[in-house]
Amino acid sequence: MKRLDTFHHFLRHAAASLVAAIFLVTSPHAGMASELGAFANLLKVATTYESRGWSLHDFEVKAVVEGDHHDFTVQLDRGDRMIVRGEGDGTVRDLDLGVFTPSGRLVKKDVDYDRTPCVEFTAPVSGVFHIRVVMASCQGRSAHFALLLAER
């Protein structure tokens, strides 16, 4: 994942994505309104983290079938302090996430029954870390979520 150098760069990228999403919502593309909701909520969260001194690292918006998962990777150096925050759209009942070291050892997880999992951790080693997001429960067959990575 590439690092976003400034919050303003993130907002410009987010605004462009939001405009594209609004365009797609007005077209007959299924699921875009759901994706837009998760993305809009993520922007609010990103603003809050930035105001608390966190630098935005990356974000993703994905659709996942209930009971399935999506994996992400991020290159970290030992001692990097990170927050990984998920945000499910309005149809998500339970979204879970876990962070794993390059060797596959669990660093931290959030499996509370909610649609906003969040873990904060310090990288114990350098390497490519794996983030797994699980769509534990949603209304319908699938739903959208947004994922934010921030570092301090």
Secondary structure, DSSP 8 states (H G I E B T S, - for coil): ------HHHHHHHHHHHHHHHHHHHTTT-TTHHHHHHHHHHHHHHHHHHHHTT-EEEEEEEEEEETT-EEEEEEEE-TT-EEEEEEEE-TTEEEEEEEEE-TTS-EEEEE--SSS--EEEEE-SSSEEEEEEEEEEEESSSEEEEEEEEEE-
